[in-house]
Amino acid sequence: MIPYGRQNISAEDIAKVVDVLKSDFLTQGPRVPDFESTLCAWTGAKHGVAVNSATSALHIAYLAVGLKPEEEVWTSPITFVATANAALYCGARVRFIDIDLQTYTICLDRLEEMLIEAERSGRLPKIVVPVHFSGQSCDMVRLGKLAQQYGFHVVEDASHSIGASFGADHVGACHYSDICVFSFHPVKIITTAEGGAATTNDPELARKMRLLRSHGVTRDADLLSNQDAGGWYYEQIELGFNYRMTEIQAALGTSQMQRLEEFVGTRHVRAKVYDKELAKLPISLPYRESNQYSALHLYPVLLDHNAPMSRRTLFDKLRAAGIGVNVHYIPVYMQPWYRDAKSQQDSCPVADDYYARTISVPLYAGLSTQGQTTVIEALHQFLG
């Protein structure tokens, strides 16, 4: 089976992990700060906070900017459920904004329309979460201007987008957002096995997230109410969580970051082959903005309405041929839990249409020329 995505682990990655296993620290040692520094050096952000998953990073990011119960988080429905779930952990309400059919990211025209309506009714969002889908950034300049105009926070869900850039900025620089969140799951651009991180330029947000990731417990003398206790003393000053990243994960992540540009560059080479070889099939190929550099986490294609077979039939045929295609994503509002919870749901016809026709074909740094040829030949066989 050719998977749609896969980790790429080198001998050096393995050696770095083994070094940790032989060291004094498996957790709460020097590797996590090293990994955070590496992320900051790449993104250009001033602060990095590594955690055990992107879901955890989203949760503490929402809390750090002050999300309260019954406040609203607006985001794209074409995302993994964690983007919305993390807001519900805070007791907030989630509202889904339709997508742009060209970029598959949140539609900023629709967002602006809804902000105008929400301002009239006094129900503006606390946070808007753009999802940089498949590795391509949302238009952060325009979103940043809307945030200033309407007074909401911006938390970027860049789970797909380490290694991407928008204009002159790497995704994660946070020039137009409060916080940016990354995922390092094995199918992402780099991996720490499970793992995630948040970047920010605000030292107070960084401090809050670091506190929340580790039980809300501190030994910082400036924060203690009793500064005269012994060296064993600590205080819990927030209701935090155990969201820490291990030293093993951080060592792997730091090693993987050394090949980030190589990983993304290889994805671009493969994507250009797909662009050329699939151009005449009855499908729409991924659009890439001219002022952006996508991380190309995914290569989703969209079947034409007059394609010779349905998405389900094509999916089943490709899987039977040993090609591990997938679908990214089922709109979150279609999930049974969200339907049963009667979450606020506006019409998202573009997301509905996208979901009915999308399929993600294999794309990852280790995809061989022969593997890609197999995928291309199968698509031509079934759709040509």
C-alpha positions as CSV (number, residue, x, y, z in Angstrom):
1,M,0.0,0.0,0.0
2,I,1.3,3.4,-0.9
3,P,0.1,5.7,1.9
4,Y,-1.1,9.2,1.4
5,G,1.5,10.4,3.9
6,R,4.4,9.0,5.9
7,Q,7.2,9.9,8.2
8,N,10.8,10.0,7.0
9,I,13.2,8.8,9.7
10,S,17.0,8.9,9.2
11,A,19.8,7.2,11.0
12,E,20.7,10.6,12.6
13,D,17.1,11.0,13.9
14,I,17.5,7.5,15.5
15,A,20.9,8.4,17.0
16,K,19.5,11.6,18.6
17,V,16.7,9.6,20.2
18,V,19.1,7.0,21.5
19,D,21.3,9.8,23.0
20,V,18.3,10.9,25.0
21,L,17.5,7.4,26.2
22,K,21.1,7.2,27.5
23,S,20.9,10.6,29.2
24,D,19.7,11.7,32.6
25,F,16.5,13.3,31.3
26,L,13.6,11.6,29.5
27,T,11.4,14.6,30.3
28,Q,11.8,18.2,31.5
29,G,15.4,18.4,30.4
30,P,17.3,20.6,27.9
31,R,15.9,19.1,24.6
32,V,12.5,20.7,24.7
33,P,13.9,24.2,25.1
34,D,16.4,23.4,22.2
35,F,13.5,22.3,20.0
36,E,11.5,25.5,20.9
37,S,14.6,27.6,20.0
38,T,14.9,25.8,16.7
39,L,11.2,26.5,15.9
40,C,11.7,30.2,16.8
41,A,14.8,30.4,14.6
42,W,12.9,29.0,11.7
43,T,9.6,30.8,12.0
44,G,11.0,34.1,13.3
45,A,8.7,34.1,16.3
46,K,10.1,35.3,19.7
47,H,8.6,32.4,21.8
48,G,7.9,28.7,21.2
49,V,6.0,26.4,23.5
50,A,6.2,22.6,22.7
51,V,3.5,20.3,23.9
52,N,2.4,16.7,23.4
53,S,0.0,17.4,20.5
54,A,-1.4,20.2,18.3
55,T,-4.7,19.6,20.1
56,S,-3.1,20.5,23.4
57,A,-1.5,23.5,21.8
58,L,-4.8,24.7,20.5
59,H,-6.4,24.2,23.9
60,I,-3.9,26.2,25.8
61,A,-3.7,28.9,23.0
62,Y,-7.4,29.5,23.3
63,L,-7.2,29.7,27.1
64,A,-4.1,32.0,27.0
65,V,-5.9,34.6,24.9
66,G,-8.8,34.5,27.5
67,L,-11.5,32.4,25.9
68,K,-14.4,32.0,28.3
69,P,-17.5,29.8,28.3
70,E,-20.2,30.9,25.9
71,E,-17.8,33.1,23.9
72,E,-17.5,32.2,20.2
73,V,-14.7,30.7,18.1
74,W,-15.1,30.9,14.4
75,T,-13.2,28.6,12.1
76,S,-13.3,26.5,8.9
77,P,-15.4,23.3,8.8
78,I,-12.7,21.7,6.5
79,T,-10.3,20.7,9.2
80,F,-9.7,17.9,11.7
81,V,-12.2,17.9,14.6
82,A,-9.5,19.1,17.1
83,T,-9.6,22.7,15.8
84,A,-13.2,23.0,17.0
85,N,-13.0,20.5,19.9
86,A,-10.3,22.5,21.7
87,A,-12.7,25.4,21.8
88,L,-15.5,23.3,23.3
89,Y,-13.0,22.2,26.1
90,C,-13.1,25.8,27.1
91,G,-16.9,25.9,27.2
92,A,-17.0,28.1,24.1
93,R,-19.3,27.9,21.1
94,V,-18.1,27.1,17.6
95,R,-19.3,28.7,14.4
96,F,-18.2,27.4,11.1
97,I,-17.4,29.8,8.2
98,D,-17.6,28.5,4.6
99,I,-14.4,27.9,2.6
100,D,-13.0,29.4,-0.6
101,L,-13.3,26.8,-3.3
102,Q,-10.0,27.9,-4.9
103,T,-7.8,27.7,-1.8
104,Y,-9.9,25.5,0.5
105,T,-9.1,27.9,3.4
106,I,-11.7,30.0,5.2
107,C,-13.5,32.4,2.9
108,L,-12.6,35.9,4.0
109,D,-15.4,37.4,2.0
110,R,-17.9,35.3,3.8
111,L,-16.1,35.9,7.1
112,E,-16.4,39.7,6.6
113,E,-20.1,39.4,5.8
114,M,-20.7,37.5,9.0
115,L,-18.6,39.9,11.1
116,I,-20.8,42.8,9.8
117,E,-23.9,40.8,10.9
118,A,-22.4,39.8,14.2
119,E,-21.4,43.4,15.1
120,R,-25.0,44.5,14.5
121,S,-26.3,41.8,16.9
122,G,-23.5,42.2,19.4
123,R,-22.2,38.7,19.0
124,L,-18.7,39.1,17.6
125,P,-16.2,36.2,18.0
126,K,-13.6,36.1,20.6
127,I,-11.2,34.1,18.3
128,V,-11.1,33.4,14.6
129,V,-9.0,30.4,13.7
130,P,-7.8,30.2,10.1
131,V,-6.8,26.7,9.1
132,H,-3.8,26.7,6.7
133,F,-5.2,23.7,4.8
134,S,-2.9,21.3,3.0
135,G,0.1,23.5,3.8
136,Q,-1.2,26.8,2.2
137,S,-1.7,29.9,4.3
138,C,-4.8,31.9,4.6
139,D,-4.5,35.5,3.5
140,M,-3.1,36.7,6.9
141,V,-2.7,40.3,5.9
142,R,-6.4,40.7,5.2
143,L,-7.4,38.6,8.2
144,G,-5.1,40.7,10.5
145,K,-6.9,43.9,9.3
146,L,-10.3,42.3,10.1
147,A,-9.0,41.4,13.5
148,Q,-8.0,45.0,14.2
149,Q,-11.3,46.3,12.9
150,Y,-13.6,43.9,14.8
151,G,-11.4,43.2,17.9
152,F,-11.0,39.4,17.8
153,H,-8.0,37.3,18.5
154,V,-6.4,35.2,15.8
155,V,-5.0,31.7,16.5
156,E,-3.6,30.1,13.4
157,D,-4.1,26.4,13.0
158,A,-1.0,25.7,11.0
159,S,-1.0,21.9,11.7
160,H,-0.3,21.3,8.0
161,S,2.1,24.2,7.5
162,I,5.5,24.0,9.1
163,G,7.9,25.1,6.3
164,A,5.3,27.2,4.5
165,S,5.6,31.0,4.0
166,F,3.3,33.9,3.3
167,G,5.0,36.7,1.5
168,A,8.3,37.3,3.2
169,D,7.2,35.6,6.4
170,H,7.5,32.0,7.4
171,V,4.2,30.6,8.8
172,G,4.5,30.9,12.5
173,A,6.1,34.4,12.6
174,C,2.8,35.6,14.1
175,H,3.0,39.1,12.5
176,Y,-0.8,39.0,12.0
177,S,-1.9,36.7,14.8
178,D,-1.6,36.2,18.5
179,I,-0.5,32.5,18.3
180,C,0.3,29.9,15.7
181,V,-0.1,26.2,16.3
182,F,1.8,23.3,14.5
183,S,1.4,19.6,14.5
184,F,4.2,17.0,14.3
185,H,2.1,13.9,13.8
186,P,3.9,11.2,11.6
187,V,2.0,12.2,8.5
188,K,2.9,15.9,8.8
189,I,6.0,17.6,7.3
190,I,8.2,16.8,10.2
191,T,7.4,14.5,13.1
192,T,8.0,14.1,16.9
193,A,5.8,11.0,16.8
194,E,2.9,12.7,18.5
195,G,3.5,16.3,19.4
196,G,2.7,20.0,18.7
197,A,3.9,23.5,19.4
198,A,2.7,27.1,19.6
199,T,4.6,30.2,18.6
200,T,3.9,33.7,19.6
201,N,5.6,37.1,19.9
202,D,3.8,38.0,23.2
203,P,5.8,37.0,26.3
204,E,2.7,37.0,28.5
205,L,0.9,34.5,26.2
206,A,4.0,32.4,26.1
207,R,4.2,32.4,29.9
208,K,0.5,31.5,30.2
209,M,0.9,28.6,27.8
210,R,4.0,27.2,29.5
211,L,2.2,27.4,32.8
212,L,-1.0,25.6,31.5
213,R,1.0,22.8,29.8
214,S,2.5,21.7,33.1
215,H,-0.4,21.5,35.6
216,G,-0.5,25.3,36.3
217,V,2.4,24.7,38.7
218,T,5.4,27.0,39.1
219,R,8.5,27.4,41.2
220,D,9.1,30.9,39.8
221,A,9.8,33.1,42.9
222,D,8.2,36.1,41.3
223,L,4.9,34.2,41.1
224,L,4.8,32.5,44.5
225,S,2.6,33.8,47.2
226,N,4.9,32.3,49.8
227,Q,8.5,33.1,48.9
228,D,10.1,31.9,52.2
229,A,9.4,28.2,51.9
230,G,12.1,25.6,51.3
231,G,13.7,24.5,48.0
232,W,11.1,21.8,47.5
233,Y,8.3,24.4,47.4
234,Y,6.0,25.0,44.4
235,E,2.5,26.4,43.9
236,Q,-0.3,25.7,41.6
237,I,-1.6,29.1,40.4
238,E,-3.7,28.0,37.4
239,L,-5.8,25.0,36.6
240,G,-3.4,23.5,34.1
241,F,-2.8,20.2,32.3
242,N,-0.1,17.6,31.7
243,Y,0.6,18.6,28.1
244,R,4.3,18.4,28.3
245,M,6.5,17.1,25.3
246,T,9.1,14.5,26.3
247,E,12.8,14.9,25.7
248,I,12.6,12.0,23.3
249,Q,10.1,13.7,21.1
250,A,11.9,17.0,21.2
251,A,15.2,15.4,20.2
252,L,13.5,13.8,17.2
253,G,11.9,17.1,16.3
254,T,15.1,19.1,16.5
255,S,16.8,16.5,14.2
256,Q,13.9,16.5,11.8
257,M,14.0,20.3,11.6
258,Q,17.4,20.1,10.0
259,R,15.7,18.5,6.9
260,L,12.6,20.7,6.8
261,E,13.6,22.6,3.7
262,E,14.5,19.3,2.0
263,F,11.2,17.7,3.0
264,V,9.1,20.6,1.6
265,G,11.3,20.9,-1.5
266,T,10.8,17.3,-2.3
267,R,7.1,17.6,-1.9
268,H,7.2,20.5,-4.5
269,V,9.1,18.3,-7.0
270,R,6.4,15.6,-6.6
271,A,3.6,18.1,-6.8
272,K,4.9,19.5,-10.1
273,V,4.9,16.1,-11.6
274,Y,1.2,15.6,-10.5
275,D,0.4,19.1,-11.9
276,K,1.7,18.1,-15.3
277,E,0.6,14.5,-15.5
278,L,-2.9,14.9,-14.1
279,A,-3.8,18.2,-15.9
280,K,-6.0,16.6,-18.5
281,L,-8.1,14.5,-16.2
282,P,-11.6,15.5,-15.1
283,I,-10.3,16.9,-11.8
284,S,-9.4,20.2,-10.3
285,L,-5.8,20.3,-9.0
286,P,-4.7,22.2,-5.9
287,Y,-4.3,25.9,-6.4
288,R,-1.2,27.6,-5.0
289,E,-1.1,31.3,-4.4
290,S,1.8,33.2,-6.2
291,N,2.8,35.1,-3.1
292,Q,3.0,31.9,-1.0
293,Y,5.1,28.9,-0.6
294,S,3.0,26.0,0.4
295,A,4.3,23.2,2.7
296,L,2.2,20.8,0.6
297,H,1.2,18.6,3.4
298,L,-1.6,17.3,1.2
299,Y,-2.3,17.0,-2.5
300,P,-6.2,17.1,-2.6
301,V,-7.8,16.8,-6.0
302,L,-11.5,17.6,-6.7
303,L,-13.5,15.5,-9.1
304,D,-15.4,17.4,-11.8
305,H,-19.2,17.1,-11.6
306,N,-19.1,15.2,-14.9
307,A,-16.3,12.8,-13.8
308,P,-16.9,9.2,-15.1
309,M,-17.3,7.9,-11.5
310,S,-18.2,9.1,-8.0
311,R,-15.7,9.9,-5.4
312,R,-16.7,6.8,-3.5
313,T,-16.1,4.5,-6.5
314,L,-12.8,6.1,-7.3
315,F,-11.7,5.8,-3.6
316,D,-12.6,2.1,-3.5
317,K,-10.8,1.4,-6.8
318,L,-7.6,3.2,-5.7
319,R,-7.5,1.5,-2.3
320,A,-8.1,-1.9,-4.0
321,A,-5.1,-1.0,-6.3
322,G,-2.9,-0.5,-3.3
323,I,-3.0,3.3,-3.2
324,G,-3.8,4.7,0.2
325,V,-5.8,7.7,-0.8
326,N,-7.8,9.5,1.9
327,V,-10.4,12.3,2.3
328,H,-9.5,15.6,4.1
329,Y,-11.9,16.3,5.7
330,I,-15.5,15.5,6.5
331,P,-16.9,18.9,7.5
332,V,-16.9,19.0,11.3
333,Y,-20.5,20.0,11.5
334,M,-21.5,16.7,9.8
335,Q,-20.0,14.7,12.7
336,P,-22.7,13.0,14.9
337,W,-21.5,14.7,18.1
338,Y,-21.8,18.2,16.6
339,R,-25.2,17.4,15.1
340,D,-26.5,16.0,18.4
341,A,-25.1,19.0,20.3
342,K,-27.1,21.3,18.0
343,S,-24.1,23.5,17.5
344,Q,-24.7,26.8,15.6
345,Q,-24.5,26.0,12.0
346,D,-24.7,28.4,9.1
347,S,-25.0,27.2,5.5
348,C,-21.6,26.1,4.1
349,P,-22.5,25.1,0.5
350,V,-18.9,25.3,-0.7
351,A,-17.6,23.1,2.0
352,D,-20.5,20.6,1.3
353,D,-19.6,20.6,-2.4
354,Y,-15.9,20.3,-1.7
355,Y,-16.4,17.3,0.6
356,A,-18.6,15.5,-1.9
357,R,-15.8,15.6,-4.5
358,T,-12.4,15.7,-2.8
359,I,-9.8,13.0,-2.5
360,S,-6.2,13.2,-1.3
361,V,-3.6,11.3,-3.3
362,P,-0.2,10.3,-1.9
363,L,2.4,13.0,-1.3
364,Y,5.3,12.8,1.1
365,A,9.0,13.3,1.1
366,G,9.8,9.6,0.7
367,L,7.4,8.9,-2.1
368,S,9.4,7.2,-4.8
369,T,9.3,8.0,-8.5
370,Q,7.8,4.5,-9.1
371,G,5.3,5.0,-6.4
372,Q,4.1,8.3,-7.9
373,T,4.0,6.7,-11.4
374,T,1.8,4.0,-10.0
375,V,-0.6,6.6,-8.6
376,I,-0.7,8.6,-11.9
377,E,-1.3,5.5,-14.0
378,A,-4.1,4.4,-11.8
379,L,-5.8,7.8,-12.0
380,H,-5.5,7.8,-15.7
381,Q,-6.9,4.2,-15.8
382,F,-10.0,5.1,-13.8
383,L,-10.6,8.7,-15.0
384,G,-9.0,8.9,-18.4
